[in-house]
Amino acid sequence: MSFKLSTKVAYYPTLLFNVLREKFGVTKWYHAIDDTVILGALPFRNVAKKLITEYNIKGVVSMNELYEMKFFCPTKNEWSNMGVEQINLPTIDYSVPSLTDIRKGVDFINHKRDEKSTVYVHCKAGRTRSATLVAAYLCNRYNYSPEEAVEEIRKKRSHIYVAKRHILALHKFVDSSHN
């Protein structure tokens, strides 16, 4: 079985696992990382409304493949109708976002920050794909090393999972930003 197929097969069981962890108070669905970025799991429609009310989000970066958001999350048009701009940078679960997508995501977050807006960055669980992008943003904004950025996120969202391959991608992003 291919990696991509196995992530599709595991999608609903792992999503249920994440929902139960949140319902029983093991983890929170999202966390504020700084004054611009909220890092979290899939923004179900009820969560999306709460994020807009609580944090006045005006941007969403979705790191999911389209099938992951199909039934539960606002569509691009629904986000737009709520006054929120959404971009999708589809990345296979647990894999590393491309350098191009990391740049696009960081540029989007910075653009929204310049507008004094808040951005919700998510994947299925808010642990790996989206945490990698948020770490890149922190490297860019605060001049953190990738390791410092991941540690800063972990202080607020302790259950993130950023593997060595994600750290290597972050180093490539930082190196390419200095050239």
C-alpha positions as CSV (number, residue, x, y, z in Angstrom):
1,M,0.0,0.0,0.0
2,S,1.4,3.4,-0.9
3,F,2.0,6.1,1.7
4,K,-0.6,8.4,0.2
5,L,-3.2,5.6,0.2
6,S,-2.4,4.6,3.7
7,T,-3.0,8.2,4.9
8,K,-6.4,8.2,3.2
9,V,-7.3,4.9,4.9
10,A,-6.2,6.2,8.3
11,Y,-7.9,9.6,7.9
12,Y,-11.3,9.0,9.6
13,P,-10.0,6.9,12.5
14,T,-7.3,9.4,13.3
15,L,-9.7,12.3,12.9
16,L,-12.1,10.6,15.4
17,F,-9.1,10.1,17.7
18,N,-8.3,13.8,17.6
19,V,-11.9,14.8,18.2
20,L,-12.1,12.5,21.3
21,R,-8.8,13.8,22.6
22,E,-10.2,17.4,22.5
23,K,-13.6,16.4,23.9
24,F,-11.9,14.7,26.9
25,G,-9.6,17.7,27.5
26,V,-6.4,16.0,26.5
27,T,-5.6,18.6,23.9
28,K,-7.1,21.9,22.7
29,W,-8.3,22.3,19.1
30,Y,-6.2,25.4,18.5
31,H,-3.6,27.7,20.2
32,A,-2.5,31.3,19.6
33,I,1.1,31.2,18.7
34,D,1.6,35.0,18.5
35,D,-0.5,38.0,17.7
36,T,-1.0,36.9,14.1
37,V,-1.1,33.1,14.0
38,I,-3.5,30.6,15.5
39,L,-2.3,27.0,14.9
40,G,-4.9,24.2,15.1
41,A,-6.8,21.3,13.7
42,L,-9.5,21.2,11.0
43,P,-11.7,24.2,11.4
44,F,-15.1,22.5,11.5
45,R,-17.9,25.0,10.6
46,N,-18.8,25.6,14.3
47,V,-15.1,26.1,15.1
48,A,-14.7,28.5,12.1
49,K,-17.4,30.8,13.5
50,K,-15.8,30.7,16.9
51,L,-12.4,31.6,15.5
52,I,-13.9,34.6,13.6
53,T,-15.7,35.8,16.8
54,E,-12.8,35.1,19.2
55,Y,-9.8,36.0,17.1
56,N,-11.2,38.0,14.2
57,I,-9.4,35.8,11.8
58,K,-9.2,37.2,8.2
59,G,-7.0,34.5,6.7
60,V,-6.9,30.7,6.7
61,V,-4.0,28.5,5.5
62,S,-5.2,24.9,4.9
63,M,-2.4,22.4,4.6
64,N,-4.8,19.6,3.8
65,E,-5.6,17.6,0.7
66,L,-9.1,18.4,-0.5
67,Y,-10.7,15.1,0.5
68,E,-9.8,15.9,4.2
69,M,-12.0,19.1,4.2
70,K,-14.8,17.9,2.0
71,F,-17.6,17.3,4.6
72,F,-16.6,19.2,7.7
73,C,-14.9,22.5,6.9
74,P,-16.1,25.7,5.2
75,T,-15.4,25.9,1.5
76,K,-13.4,28.7,0.0
77,N,-16.7,30.4,-0.9
78,E,-18.1,29.9,2.6
79,W,-14.9,31.4,4.1
80,S,-15.2,34.3,1.6
81,N,-18.8,34.9,2.6
82,M,-17.6,35.2,6.2
83,G,-15.0,37.8,5.2
84,V,-12.0,35.4,5.4
85,E,-9.5,34.7,2.6
86,Q,-8.4,31.1,2.4
87,I,-5.5,29.5,0.6
88,N,-4.9,25.7,0.3
89,L,-1.4,24.3,0.2
90,P,-2.3,20.6,-0.2
91,T,0.2,18.3,1.5
92,I,-0.1,14.6,2.2
93,D,-0.6,13.9,5.9
94,Y,2.7,13.6,7.9
95,S,4.8,14.6,4.8
96,V,6.8,17.8,4.4
97,P,5.3,20.8,2.6
98,S,7.2,21.8,-0.5
99,L,9.6,24.8,-0.3
100,T,7.3,26.6,-2.7
101,D,4.3,26.0,-0.5
102,I,6.2,27.0,2.6
103,R,7.1,30.3,0.9
104,K,3.5,30.9,-0.3
105,G,2.2,30.2,3.2
106,V,4.7,32.5,5.0
107,D,4.1,35.3,2.4
108,F,0.3,35.0,3.0
109,I,0.7,35.1,6.7
110,N,3.0,38.2,6.4
111,H,0.6,39.9,4.1
112,K,-2.3,39.4,6.6
113,R,0.0,40.5,9.5
114,D,0.7,43.7,7.5
115,E,-3.1,44.2,7.3
116,K,-3.2,43.7,11.2
117,S,-5.2,40.5,10.6
118,T,-5.1,37.1,12.3
119,V,-4.5,33.9,10.4
120,Y,-5.6,30.3,11.3
121,V,-3.1,27.8,10.0
122,H,-4.3,24.2,10.1
123,C,-4.0,20.6,8.9
124,K,-6.0,17.7,10.2
125,A,-4.7,17.8,13.8
126,G,-2.5,20.9,13.8
127,R,0.5,18.8,14.7
128,T,2.8,18.3,11.7
129,R,2.1,20.0,8.3
130,S,0.7,23.2,9.8
131,A,3.2,23.3,12.6
132,T,6.0,23.1,10.0
133,L,4.5,26.1,8.2
134,V,4.1,28.1,11.4
135,A,7.7,27.3,12.4
136,A,8.8,28.7,9.0
137,Y,6.8,31.9,9.7
138,L,8.4,32.2,13.1
139,C,11.9,31.8,11.5
140,N,11.0,34.5,9.1
141,R,9.4,36.9,11.5
142,Y,11.6,36.5,14.6
143,N,14.8,35.2,13.0
144,Y,14.5,32.0,15.0
145,S,16.5,28.9,14.0
146,P,14.2,26.0,13.0
147,E,14.8,24.3,16.3
148,E,14.0,27.5,18.3
149,A,10.8,28.0,16.2
150,V,9.6,24.5,16.9
151,E,10.4,24.8,20.6
152,E,8.4,28.1,20.7
153,I,5.4,26.4,19.2
154,R,5.8,23.4,21.5
155,K,5.6,25.8,24.5
156,K,2.0,26.7,23.4
157,R,1.0,23.5,21.6
158,S,2.9,20.7,23.3
159,H,1.5,17.8,21.1
160,I,3.0,19.0,17.8
161,Y,5.0,16.4,15.9
162,V,7.8,17.9,13.8
163,A,10.3,15.2,12.6
164,K,13.9,15.6,11.4
165,R,12.7,15.7,7.8
166,H,10.5,18.8,8.7
167,I,13.5,20.5,10.4
168,L,15.6,19.9,7.3
169,A,12.9,21.5,5.2
170,L,12.9,24.5,7.6
171,H,16.6,24.8,7.3
172,K,16.3,24.9,3.5
173,F,13.6,27.6,3.8
174,V,15.8,29.7,6.1
175,D,18.9,29.2,3.9
176,S,16.8,30.1,0.7
177,S,15.5,33.2,2.5
178,H,19.0,34.5,3.1
179,N,20.1,34.2,-0.6
